[in-house]
């Protein structure tokens, strides 16, 4: 999927905000058992980080 360059900064900022929100949710669950919610948030965090990386690389081209 190609994203026009003009959208990269906005998308990256939105992903940073979402990653921050997910990190806050995960920190709330820190020290607790690995529940379904915690697994889902961890996976979401990983996917967001991967997407950020892909957009960052595309932006640098």
C-alpha positions as protocol buffer text, in pm:
chain_id: "A"
residue {
  index: 1
  type: UNK
  ca { x: 0 y: 0 z: 0 }
}
residue {
  index: 2
  type: UNK
  ca { x: 139 y: 335 z: -95 }
}
residue {
  index: 3
  type: UNK
  ca { x: 53 y: 640 z: 110 }
}
residue {
  index: 4
  type: UNK
  ca { x: 107 y: 984 z: -43 }
}
residue {
  index: 5
  type: UNK
  ca { x: 392 y: 1172 z: 124 }
}
residue {
  index: 6
  type: UNK
  ca { x: 169 y: 1452 z: 245 }
}
residue {
  index: 7
  type: UNK
  ca { x: -14 y: 1208 z: 477 }
}
residue {
  index: 8
  type: UNK
  ca { x: 294 y: 1054 z: 642 }
}
residue {
  index: 9
  type: UNK
  ca { x: 339 y: 1312 z: 920 }
}
residue {
  index: 10
  type: UNK
  ca { x: -25 y: 1298 z: 1021 }
}
residue {
  index: 11
  type: UNK
  ca { x: -40 y: 920 z: 1016 }
}
residue {
  index: 12
  type: UNK
  ca { x: 284 y: 889 z: 1212 }
}
residue {
  index: 13
  type: UNK
  ca { x: 156 y: 1135 z: 1472 }
}
residue {
  index: 14
  type: UNK
  ca { x: -171 y: 944 z: 1502 }
}
residue {
  index: 15
  type: UNK
  ca { x: 19 y: 618 z: 1543 }
}
residue {
  index: 16
  type: UNK
  ca { x: 236 y: 776 z: 1816 }
}
residue {
  index: 17
  type: UNK
  ca { x: -77 y: 885 z: 2001 }
}
residue {
  index: 18
  type: UNK
  ca { x: -231 y: 540 z: 1966 }
}
residue {
  index: 19
  type: UNK
  ca { x: 90 y: 374 z: 2079 }
}
residue {
  index: 20
  type: UNK
  ca { x: 98 y: 602 z: 2384 }
}
residue {
  index: 21
  type: UNK
  ca { x: -261 y: 506 z: 2470 }
}
residue {
  index: 22
  type: UNK
  ca { x: -185 y: 135 z: 2434 }
}
residue {
  index: 23
  type: UNK
  ca { x: 129 y: 176 z: 2648 }
}
residue {
  index: 24
  type: UNK
  ca { x: -77 y: 341 z: 2923 }
}
residue {
  index: 25
  type: UNK
  ca { x: -326 y: 55 z: 2911 }
}
residue {
  index: 26
  type: UNK
  ca { x: -43 y: -199 z: 2929 }
}
residue {
  index: 27
  type: UNK
  ca { x: 123 y: -20 z: 3220 }
}
residue {
  index: 28
  type: UNK
  ca { x: -209 y: -40 z: 3407 }
}
residue {
  index: 29
  type: UNK
  ca { x: -195 y: -419 z: 3365 }
}
residue {
  index: 30
  type: UNK
  ca { x: 175 y: -450 z: 3457 }
}
residue {
  index: 31
  type: UNK
  ca { x: 243 y: -720 z: 3712 }
}
residue {
  index: 32
  type: UNK
  ca { x: -88 y: -893 z: 3649 }
}
residue {
  index: 33
  type: UNK
  ca { x: -134 y: -1230 z: 3483 }
}
residue {
  index: 34
  type: UNK
  ca { x: -114 y: -1251 z: 3105 }
}
residue {
  index: 35
  type: UNK
  ca { x: -485 y: -1208 z: 3042 }
}
residue {
  index: 36
  type: UNK
  ca { x: -663 y: -1202 z: 2709 }
}
residue {
  index: 37
  type: UNK
  ca { x: -678 y: -820 z: 2725 }
}
residue {
  index: 38
  type: UNK
  ca { x: -307 y: -792 z: 2795 }
}
residue {
  index: 39
  type: UNK
  ca { x: -221 y: -1030 z: 2509 }
}
residue {
  index: 40
  type: UNK
  ca { x: -443 y: -828 z: 2273 }
}
residue {
  index: 41
  type: UNK
  ca { x: -281 y: -498 z: 2378 }
}
residue {
  index: 42
  type: UNK
  ca { x: 68 y: -643 z: 2339 }
}
residue {
  index: 43
  type: UNK
  ca { x: -14 y: -765 z: 1990 }
}
residue {
  index: 44
  type: UNK
  ca { x: -170 y: -428 z: 1903 }
}
residue {
  index: 45
  type: UNK
  ca { x: 141 y: -250 z: 2027 }
}
residue {
  index: 46
  type: UNK
  ca { x: 359 y: -470 z: 1809 }
}
residue {
  index: 47
  type: UNK
  ca { x: 146 y: -410 z: 1499 }
}
residue {
  index: 48
  type: UNK
  ca { x: 144 y: -32 z: 1555 }
}
residue {
  index: 49
  type: UNK
  ca { x: 524 y: -31 z: 1593 }
}
residue {
  index: 50
  type: UNK
  ca { x: 561 y: -233 z: 1273 }
}
residue {
  index: 51
  type: UNK
  ca { x: 333 y: 5 z: 1084 }
}
residue {
  index: 52
  type: UNK
  ca { x: 525 y: 306 z: 1217 }
}
residue {
  index: 53
  type: UNK
  ca { x: 849 y: 149 z: 1098 }
}
residue {
  index: 54
  type: UNK
  ca { x: 709 y: 82 z: 750 }
}
residue {
  index: 55
  type: UNK
  ca { x: 580 y: 438 z: 715 }
}
residue {
  index: 56
  type: UNK
  ca { x: 907 y: 581 z: 848 }
}
residue {
  index: 57
  type: UNK
  ca { x: 1107 y: 385 z: 592 }
}
residue {
  index: 58
  type: UNK
  ca { x: 872 y: 487 z: 310 }
}
residue {
  index: 59
  type: UNK
  ca { x: 893 y: 851 z: 418 }
}
residue {
  index: 60
  type: UNK
  ca { x: 1276 y: 844 z: 405 }
}
residue {
  index: 61
  type: UNK
  ca { x: 1281 y: 731 z: 39 }
}
